[in-house]
Amino acid sequence: MENKINLLKSKISYASGDIYGGGAFMIFSLLFMNFLVLVEGLPVVATTVIIFIGRLWDAVTDSIMGRITDVTRSRFGRRRIYFLIGIIPVFLSFFMLFYSFGIQSELAKIIYYTLSYMFFGTVFSIVMVPYNAILSDMTSDYNQRTSFTTFRMIFSGAAALICAVIPSIIIKTFGSEAIGSAQIQGYLIMGLIFGAVFGACWFIVFTGTWEKKDLPKPEKIPLKNWLTVFSNKAYKIFLGIFLSFQIAVDLVLALFIFYVDIVVLHYKNYELIVGTLLVCSMLLMAVQGRIAEKRGKAFPLYIGIPVWMVSTLAFIWLGPGVPVAVLCVLAALIAIGTSAGQLSTWSMLADIYDIDEIRTGKRQEGLYAGMTTFLRKFASGIAVLLIGFGLQAMGFDQNNYTVLKAKTVDFNPVEYAQSGVVMGIKWMFVLIPLLLLGICIFFAVKNKITKKRFDAVLKGIDEFKAKGNIDALNDQETADLLIAAGMEKDKLWNGK
């Protein structure tokens, strides 16, 4: 009984890290651009440049931080030390996103917020890259990793839901109901409160996680050798699943507000519809976790992604007269897919580290975690940028629309939108996710990592460490290990 309680505490401690991951991301996505344009009064073009520079910097710091954590050695571990280091910077960097200390010059504000966003991205990498890598140190059990990831995704979903609602309440309570400079005080209070919460989360993660001890002396890896991760077949298949799914989620969220606002004219019910998606995704996470433990980590994808694809097709026939209840039901069906994808992809990543070890004889979790985060952000940034160009080509100016809607009380999207824009948004909202989700399923089918094969990998690692070979494995275990590793026997453990 005591062991179960301790295990539960460990899962809660570990999952607390994604309160920051899910919560800060949600607040940034919903509020940062509007804050800069409508509250701080910066030009829209300058705001997009700030975000673009920040994302580029963010992507670079992820890959660098991954390698740093692999070579770090301290009495607090190579990953956990950064949770402790990051507590105060997490608080400061989030708070600074929403407060300029009374700077009046427009140019000075642009420089300040560019540096603030870069600081935020750096701190995000400092804590989230080692966080994404530490689970493989905490447990080697295939199902336990799934269970830990389930808790993480539930906490992330709950944080995203709270952060989609509470910040605006704080801003209006301590600032103003009217959007504009009168809300500066509200954003200040919101930044202080959530910055403190996010910082405190990392103390909980630090105290409740652990790492492997007696690590070998770190080796220097030249920059050109970082690309060796792509020789790992299992990792390339994982990237196919992970990137296609994550980009689909990003693009659906980016287009959802425009579909709801302009295509079906339910802009006043947007929060209810998105809230339904977030709540259902969070509640379904535990179910997806149980399915993954019984049938394998890829299996939830075979259920959730097809449901998402079918529900997406329904949006083709919806119009302005559709009841909001129908939109909520479809949002709940999409949540079956999003919960499946989040659970499967993040739990799969931890297993890639062990497959890399049987191939190379090295523990390179940080390198993989950093590269994965870099590719996710880079690909998502390019995809969202292409969506923006697509909307603009249809005659739709997203930034102008956001400003106009926020400043006009009786704003009517029917008058704003053109018929070509309406049809363009509808088909982008349907066809792009269908394409990406189809790619996700394609790679999921190609995934060969089952619990049985993963257990053979772990046994092979133990044999290499003890005897320098895997001769003690039986024929079936050897076959399973070679399928998972994607290489010949004499090349395992870097050919040793």
N, C-alpha and C positions, 0 to 999 in steps of 0.2 A: 504493500500500500504506500509506504514511504517513498519507494522508488518511483511509483507512478506520479506522486505529488511533485517530486523533484523534477521528473521529466516534463510535467506540465509547466512548472515554473520556468524551466529552460526554454520551452517552446514559446512561452509568452515573452520572455526576455529577448530571445532571438527575433521574434516577430515585431517587437517594438521599433526596430530600425526602420521598417517600412511605413511607420506612421509618418516619418519624415519623407521617405521616398514617394509615397502616394499622396500625402497631404500637401507638401510644399509644391509638388508638381501641379496639383490641381489649382492651388491658389495662384501660382505663377501663370498658368494657362488662362485662367478666367479673368484675372485682374491686372496683370502687369502692364500690358499694352494700353488698356483703357486708362490706367492710372497715369502713365506718362503723357498721353495725349490730352485727356479730359481734365485731369486734376493738376498736373504739373505744367500743362500747356505747351508741350514740345511738339514740333512738326511731325506729322505722320511718317514722312520719309526718314527723318532722323531716328525715330523710334524703331523702324524696321532695321535700320543700319545697326543700332545698338544691339538688337536681338540677334541679328546675323553674326556680328563680331563675337558676341557672347557664346553662341552655339559653336562657332568654329573653335574658339579657345577651349570650350568645354570638351569637345571631342578629342582634342589633342591631350588635354590633361588626364583623361580617362586611361589612355594607353600607357602614358608615362607612369601614372600612379600604380597601375597593375604591376609593372616591373619593379617599382620601388618596394611594394609590399612583399614581393617574392624574395628580395635580397635583404630585407630588414631582419635583424635579430635583436631582441630586447627581453628583459625579464617579464614583460607583459605580453610577449608573443610578437609575431610579425604582422598580424592583422589587428588584434585587439588594442594595441597601443594607439592606433589611429582613431579608434572610437573615443578614447580618453582625450587625445589631442584635439579632436574635432568639436568637443562640447561647446566651448566659448565661440570659436569661429562660426559654428552653425547658427548660433544665436545672432551674432553680429552681422553675418552676411545676409540673413533673411531680413532682419530689421532694416538694413541699409538699402535694400531693394525698394523700400516704400517710404524713405525719408531722406531729404537732401540737405538737412541742417541749415535751412534758410538761404541757400544759394539763390541768387536772383538772376544772374546772367544766363541767357539761354545756352550759349556755348559751354559755359562752365557746367551747367546741368547735364548737357549731353556727354561731356567728358566724365563727369562724376558717375552717371548711371551706366555708362559703358564699363568703367572700372568696377562698379558695384556688381554688375552682372557677371563680369569675369571673376571677381572674388567669390561670388556665390557658386559659380560653376566649379572653381577650384576646390572649394570646401566640400561641395557635393561629391566630387571625385574622391577626396581624401577619406570620406567615411563610407560612401556607397560601393566603391570598387572593392575594398577589403571585405565589406559586408557580403557582397555577391560571391566572394571566394571562400568565406570561412566555413560554410556548412559542410564541405567535404572533410574538414578537420574535425568537426564536432561528432560526426557519425559516419560510418561506412555502410550502415544498413540501408538497403534499397528502399524499403517501405518507410523507415523512420525519416529518411530524407524527404519523402513525399509528405509525411505528416508535418514535419517542420515547415515545409513550403506552404502547406495548406493553411497553417496558422498565420504565416507571413502574409499570404494573399487576403485572408480575412481581415487582418489588421490594416492592410493597405487599402482595401475597399471601404472599410469603415472610416478611415481617415479621409479618404477622398470624398465620401459622402458628407461628413461633417464640414470639411473645408470648402465644399461647394455651397454651403448655407450660412454657417456661423460668421465667417469674415465680413460678409456684406451687412449682417445685422450689427456687428461691432462698429463698422465704418459709419453706418447711418445713425447709430445711437450716440457715438462720441464725436461725430462729424456733422453731417447734414444729409437730409433726404435727397436734396438736389445735387446732381453730379456736377462737380467743379472744384475750385480751389478751397471751398468751405469744407471739403472732406479731408483735407490734409491731416487734421488732428485725429480723425477716425482711422486713417491709414497708419498713422504713427502708433496708436494704441493697439491696433490689430497686429502690426509688425512686432511690437514688443511682446504681446501675449503669445503669439504662435512661434516666434523665435525662441522664447523661453521653453515652450512645450517641446519643440523639436530638439533643442539642445539637451534637455533632460532625458529624452528618449535614448540618447547615446550613452548616458551613464548606466541606464538599465541594461542596454545591450552589452556594455563592457563588463558589468558584474555578473551577467548570466550566461556568458558564452565561454568557450575554451578552445584550445588549439593543441595540435600534436607537439610533442617535445622531442628533443634530440634530433633536430633537423640537420642535414648535412651543410657543410660550408657552402654559401651561395656562390654560383658561378657567374662570371660576366657574360652577358649575351649581347653581341653587337646588334645595332639597330637592324641591319639587313637580315639577321636571323629571326627577328620577331615574326616574319612571314611564314616561318616553319609550322605555325599552328595550322596552316591551310593544307599541310600534308596529311593531317589527321582526318580520315574519311568520315568518321563519326561526327566530328565537329562541323564539317562542311554540310552534312545532312541536317545537323541541328540548326545551323545558321539558316538553311532554307526554310525550316519550320518557323524558327524564332522571328526572323526578319519579316517574312511575309505576313505573319500574324500580327506582329507589333505595328507594322506600317498600316495594316488594315484597320486596327483599332484607332491609331492616330488620325487617319483620314476620315473615318466615320465620325469621330468626335469633332473634327474640324468642319465637316460638311453638315453635321446634324442640325446645328442651329440655323443654317441657311435653308435646309430642307423644311424644317418646322416653321420658320419665319415666312418664307417666300412661297414655297410650293403648296403647303397645306394650310397656311395662314393661322397657325396655332401658336404664334410667338408668345402670347401671354401664358401659355401652359408649358413653355419650354422646361422650366425647372421641375415641374411634375413629371414630365416624360423622361428626362435625363435622370432624375431621382429614382424613378422606377427601375431604370437600367442598372444604376449603381447598387441599389438595395438588393435586387434580385441576383446580381453578380456576386455580391458578398455572401448572401444566404446560400447560394448554390455551391460555393467553394468547398464546403465540408463534404457535400455529396460527391463532387468531382474527386476530392481526395480519397474517399473510400473506394470509388471506382478504380482509380489509379493503383491503389494498393492491392486490389484483387485481380485486376486485368492488365496491369502494366501502365507506365507513365504516358504512353502515346494513345492509349485506348479512349480517354475522354475526348480527344480530338475527333475520333471517328463518329462520336455522337454529337458533340457540340457544334462543330464546324458545319456539317450538313444542315443542321437546324437553323443556324445563322444564315446560311446561303438561301435556304427556302424562304425564310421570313424576309430576307432582303428583296427577293423577287416580288413580294406582295406590295412593296413601295411603288412599283411601276404604276399600279392602278389606283393609287390614292390621289385624292384631290382636295380642294378647299372644304368640301362638305363632310369629310371624314370625322367621325366622333373621336374625341380625345381618348376614350377608352380603348379604341382600336390601336391607336399609336402606343399606348401604354402596354398593351398585350404584345405588340411586336417588339417593343423595347425589352420586355421580359424574355422573349424568345432569343433576341440577340444576346442577352445576358448568359444564356446557356452556352453560347459559343465563346464569349469573352472569358467566362470563368474557367471553361475547359482549357482554353489556350494559355491563360496566365498560369494556371496550376501546372500544366504539362511542361511548358517551356522552361520555367524557372526551376522545376525539380529535375529536369533533364540535364541542365547545365552542370550541376554538381557532379554528375557521373562522368562527364567529359574529362574532368581533371584526372580521374583514376585511369581512364583509358589512355590518356596521354602518358601517365607514369609507366604503364606496362610497355608502351612503345619506346619511351626515351630514358626511363630510369630516373626521371626528375619530377619534382613537384613544382608545377608552374601555374597554380590557380590564379594568381594575380595577373599573369600575362594573358591568360584566356579571358578572365573577367574584364580586364581593361579593353582588350580587343573587341569583345562582344558588345560592351557598352558604347565604344567608339563607333562601331559599325551600325548599331541600332540608331544612335543619334544622327549620324551622318546620313544614312539612308532615309530616315524619317524627315530630316530637314530638307533634303532634296525633293522628296515626294510632296511635302507640303508646299514647297516653293513652286513646283510644277502645277499643283492645284491652283495656287494663286494666279499664275500666268494663264491657266485655263479659264478661270473665272473672269479675268480681265479681258481675255480675247472674246468672251461672250458679251462684253459690255458692262460687266459688273465690277465695281470698285469696292473691295471689301472694307478698306479703311474709311472711305467716304460714307459707306453704309453704316458702319459702326458709330461714327461721329454724328451723323444725321439722326439716327435712331435714338441715341442717348440724349440729344439736345432738343428733340421735338416731342412734345407731350402727345400730340394726336397723330404721330407717325403712322402712315398706312403703307405696308409693304406692297399692297396691290398696285398702288400708284407708282411706287418706286421701281418695281420690277418690270422688265420687258418679257414678252412671251418666250423669246429665245433664251433668256436667262433662266426662266422657270424650267423649261425642258432640259436645258444644259445641266443645271444643278440636279435635277431628278435622275438623269442618266449617269452622271458622275457618281452620285450617291449609291446607285445600284451596281453599275458595271465594274467600277474599280475595286470595291470590296470582293465581288464575285471572282474576279481574276486573281486577286491576292490570296483569297481563301482556297481557291482551287490549287494554287501553287503550294500552299501550306499542307493540304491533304496529300498532294503528290509526294512531297518529301516525308510526310509522316508514314506513308506506306513503305518508303525506302528505309526507314529507321529499323535497325537490326538489334538494338539494345533492349533485351528483355531482362527480367530479374535473374533468370537462370544464367544467362551469358554474363551479366554483370558480376554475379557471385563467382564465376570462373575467373574473371579478371582479378578480383580481390585475392582469390586463392593463388593465382599466378604471381601477383606482386609479393605475397608472403614467401612464396617459394624462391623467387629471385633474390630476395633479401637474405634468406637463410642459406640457400645452396648455390645461387648463381645460375639456376636453370629451372625449367618447369617439368622435368622428367617424371616427377611424382604424380602429375595430373593424369587421369585416365583419358582414353581416346575421346570420349564425348566432351569432357571438360576442356581438353585441348582444342577441339574443333570449335566449341562455343567461344573460347578466348580469342582464337584467330579471326573469327567472324566479327567479334566486337572490335578488335584492334585494327582490322582491315589490313593486315600485313602478314608476311610469312614468318614462320617460327624462328628462323635463324636471324631475323632482323629485329626481334623483340629486344626490349631493354637496351636500345641503341646498338644492337648487334653484339652484345656482350654475352 
